Amino acid sequence: NEAIDSCTVMLANLGESFPRTVTPQLIQQEIVATQMLLRVKSDEDLRSLRMMQYSKKLEAMKLLKSLHHCTSFRNEINPLITCRMVQLSLMHGICEESAFCFASYGAILCGHLNDFDGGYRFGRLGLTTMEKFPGNKELPAVNVFVYGLLSNWVEPLQSSLPCLEHAVDIGLATGDTFNAMVGSVMYVGTALNCGKPLDQLLERCDLFSRQIMGLNSHPIYATSKAIRQFMKNLLGRSNDPSKLIGDEVDGNDLLIDKAHNELSAQLLFYCMWLEYLFGHYDRAWETANKIEDTSKLPAGRFPLVCNYIFYSSLTALALARRDGRRDYTNAIDSGIAQMEHWARSTEWNCQHKLELMRAEYAYLQGDYAQAMKDYENAAKFASKHSFVHEQAVALERWGIFYAETGRGHDAYGIFARALECYNKWGAFSKGEHVREMYL
């Protein structure tokens, strides 16, 4: 708050008023005002914007970016800051900070307006703008936005990993510790959701912790700890792999912190994922509803937002088959509809998820022939697109379907394939769970 107050005074001295109180209505007004300015600009116009010359506007852009940095976990403020920066760039020309604000505006389009193509378009504009200025000053921040928030809605998830890793390296080299920190957490979270080997990924986490000064004391480290504990659980390095508790995370970490409820929601997401994987569906459903209540999963962060829908919907489908549909119909129908929408934008990242959701729905409906086709497609697309961890989930659910419908011999072979995929991922505790339950 002190940083906001100081920046507000300095911005006023530069001729840029900034409200002390930000409301959703004000955010909407700023987004609309920005859209009106952009409406008359073609892609070529945006790529050809003149250089900013007015010194007060240059200083205002630097201040606004600093303010954005200070309010990284204040989502009610950041869209306003971004829109102001975009407006200044359109009216007075571009500067180094314009690359950042264009990429950040892309995150608004993705996260708040569900305009994935538009968001990626502005991400690419941020990249081309950055290239007009010597050095790599804005690269860590721009890469974090483009490859951590924007490209995943359109491009294969795996393709973002080298660019996020580059953001960390350049951030460390140029002293941009904050974006190196954010980039490291995004890299690990994305790699985890790509199904990269867990033991290697945990080693990378350790390396980032040693390289990035201050990471262990920053609020974002809570997310890193949650990911580390999640991986340790699956690697077999915890007492109860279904609970996100161990040497990285304790019960107090899971309490909802109103000051950082975006981070708390991410902790709960990893709890829900484990609970679903180990068959604790009632707990997973309770956790999913806590996440929904906080409404603070990072807007636009594909691996979290998409997989929240994926695993909460699978949980609802499992419970509906046990208890009846009544309490879960809305979650199931809206989850499948949302995944269908996302699969049209990024088939590579979502088609296998959609096929598994459809398979579980067909099983719920009693359409066994369709369910069998959809389970097979889910496993096939997950393998084709290199998501070994979700191939394992699809195979396990397929095996459960066979076992529960009187095809035990077929189920055994499918479970054996699931075990192989879990072990390939490095999820040895989950592999042991499959062995104990089904083999």
FENMOCOR-V948150 format. One record per backbone hydrogen bond with DSSP energy under -1.0 kcal/mol. CO is the residue of the C=O (numbers start at 1). NH is the residue of the N-H. E is the energy in kcal/mol with one decimal. If there is no record, write none. Layout:
{{CO,NH,E} {CO,NH,E}}
//
This chain:
{{1,5,-2.5} {2,6,-2.6} {3,7,-2.6} {4,8,-2.4} {5,9,-1.9} {6,10,-2.2} {7,11,-2.7} {8,12,-2.0} {9,13,-1.8} {11,16,-2.9} {12,15,-1.5} {23,27,-2.3} {24,28,-2.4} {25,29,-2.1} {26,30,-2.3} {27,31,-2.4} {28,32,-2.5} {29,33,-2.6} {30,34,-2.3} {31,35,-2.5} {32,36,-2.2} {33,37,-1.6} {34,38,-2.1} {35,39,-1.6} {38,41,-2.2} {42,46,-2.2} {43,47,-2.2} {44,48,-1.2} {50,94,-2.9} {54,58,-2.0} {55,59,-2.4} {56,60,-2.2} {57,61,-2.3} {58,62,-1.8} {59,63,-2.4} {60,64,-2.7} {61,65,-2.1} {62,66,-2.2} {63,67,-2.6} {64,68,-2.3} {65,69,-2.2} {66,70,-2.2} {67,71,-1.4} {69,72,-1.1} {71,74,-2.4} {74,77,-2.2} {74,78,-1.8} {77,81,-1.7} {78,82,-2.7} {79,83,-2.4} {80,84,-2.2} {81,85,-2.0} {82,86,-2.5} {83,87,-2.6} {84,88,-2.3} {85,89,-2.1} {86,90,-2.3} {87,91,-2.2} {88,92,-2.7} {89,93,-1.4} {94,52,-3.2} {95,98,-1.4} {96,99,-1.1} {97,101,-2.1} {98,102,-2.5} {99,103,-1.8} {100,104,-2.6} {101,105,-2.4} {102,106,-1.7} {103,107,-1.3} {104,108,-1.3} {105,109,-2.1} {106,110,-2.3} {107,111,-3.1} {108,112,-2.3} {108,113,-1.2} {109,115,-3.1} {114,116,-1.0} {115,119,-2.4} {116,120,-2.4} {117,121,-2.0} {118,122,-1.9} {119,123,-1.8} {120,124,-2.5} {121,125,-1.7} {122,126,-2.2} {123,127,-1.8} {124,128,-2.4} {125,129,-2.5} {126,130,-2.2} {127,131,-1.4} {129,132,-1.5} {130,133,-1.7} {138,142,-2.7} {139,143,-3.0} {140,144,-1.9} {141,145,-2.0} {142,146,-3.1} {143,147,-2.6} {144,148,-1.1} {145,149,-1.7} {145,150,-1.2} {146,151,-3.3} {150,153,-1.4} {151,154,-2.2} {151,155,-4.0} {156,159,-1.3} {157,160,-1.4} {158,161,-1.2} {160,164,-2.1} {161,165,-2.4} {162,166,-2.0} {163,167,-1.7} {164,168,-1.8} {165,169,-2.3} {166,170,-2.8} {167,171,-2.3} {168,172,-2.4} {169,173,-2.1} {170,174,-2.4} {171,176,-1.7} {175,177,-1.9} {176,180,-1.9} {177,181,-2.5} {178,182,-2.6} {179,183,-2.8} {180,184,-2.0} {181,185,-1.9} {182,186,-2.5} {183,187,-2.6} {184,188,-2.3} {185,189,-2.5} {186,190,-2.6} {187,191,-2.9} {188,192,-2.4} {189,193,-1.7} {191,196,-2.2} {192,195,-1.3} {197,201,-2.0} {198,202,-2.4} {199,203,-1.7} {200,204,-1.8} {201,205,-2.0} {202,206,-2.0} {203,207,-2.0} {204,208,-2.5} {205,209,-2.2} {206,210,-1.7} {207,211,-2.2} {208,212,-2.5} {212,215,-1.6} {214,217,-1.1} {215,218,-1.2} {218,221,-2.1} {219,222,-1.8} {220,223,-1.0} {220,224,-1.2} {221,225,-2.9} {222,226,-2.1} {223,227,-2.3} {224,228,-2.5} {225,229,-2.8} {226,230,-2.4} {227,231,-2.4} {228,232,-2.5} {229,233,-2.6} {230,234,-1.9} {231,235,-2.2} {232,237,-3.3} {233,236,-1.0} {234,429,-2.4} {240,243,-1.9} {243,245,-2.6} {249,246,-3.2} {250,253,-1.1} {251,254,-1.1} {252,255,-1.3} {257,260,-1.2} {260,264,-1.8} {261,265,-2.0} {262,266,-1.4} {263,267,-2.0} {264,268,-2.3} {265,269,-2.0} {266,270,-1.8} {267,271,-1.7} {268,272,-2.8} {269,273,-2.3} {270,274,-1.9} {271,275,-2.6} {272,276,-2.5} {273,277,-2.5} {274,278,-2.2} {275,280,-2.7} {276,279,-2.0} {279,281,-1.4} {280,284,-2.4} {281,285,-2.5} {282,286,-2.1} {283,287,-2.5} {284,288,-2.6} {285,289,-1.9} {286,290,-1.4} {287,291,-2.1} {288,292,-2.1} {289,293,-2.0} {290,294,-1.9} {291,295,-1.8} {298,301,-2.2} {300,302,-1.4} {301,305,-2.6} {302,306,-2.6} {304,308,-2.0} {305,309,-1.7} {306,310,-2.2} {307,311,-2.7} {308,312,-2.3} {309,313,-2.0} {310,314,-2.2} {311,315,-2.1} {312,316,-2.2} {313,317,-2.4} {314,318,-2.2} {315,319,-2.4} {316,320,-2.5} {317,321,-1.7} {318,322,-1.1} {319,323,-3.6} {320,324,-2.0} {325,328,-2.4} {325,329,-1.3} {328,332,-2.5} {329,333,-2.9} {330,334,-2.6} {331,335,-2.0} {332,336,-2.4} {333,337,-2.1} {334,338,-2.3} {335,339,-2.3} {336,340,-2.3} {337,341,-1.8} {338,342,-2.3} {339,343,-2.6} {340,344,-1.2} {342,346,-2.8} {346,350,-1.5} {347,351,-2.6} {350,354,-2.6} {351,355,-2.6} {352,356,-1.8} {353,357,-2.4} {354,358,-2.6} {355,359,-2.2} {356,360,-2.5} {357,361,-1.9} {358,362,-2.8} {359,363,-2.4} {360,364,-2.2} {361,365,-2.2} {362,367,-2.5} {366,368,-1.4} {367,371,-2.3} {368,372,-2.3} {369,373,-1.6} {370,374,-2.5} {371,375,-2.8} {372,376,-2.0} {373,377,-2.2} {374,378,-2.5} {375,379,-2.3} {376,380,-2.3} {377,381,-3.0} {378,382,-2.1} {379,383,-2.0} {380,384,-2.6} {381,385,-2.2} {382,387,-3.0} {383,386,-1.4} {387,391,-2.0} {388,392,-2.0} {389,393,-1.5} {390,394,-2.3} {391,395,-2.5} {392,396,-2.5} {393,397,-2.6} {394,398,-2.1} {395,399,-2.6} {396,400,-2.4} {397,401,-2.3} {398,402,-2.3} {399,403,-2.8} {400,404,-2.5} {402,407,-2.9} {407,411,-2.3} {408,412,-2.0} {409,413,-1.2} {410,414,-1.8} {411,415,-2.9} {412,416,-2.1} {413,417,-1.6} {414,418,-2.2} {415,419,-2.7} {416,420,-1.9} {417,421,-2.0} {418,422,-2.7} {419,423,-2.4} {420,424,-2.0} {421,425,-2.1} {422,426,-1.3} {422,427,-2.4} {425,198,-2.6} {426,428,-1.9} {427,431,-2.3} {428,432,-2.4} {429,433,-1.7} {430,434,-2.3} {431,435,-2.3} {432,436,-2.7} {433,437,-2.3} {434,438,-2.6} {435,439,-1.4}}
//
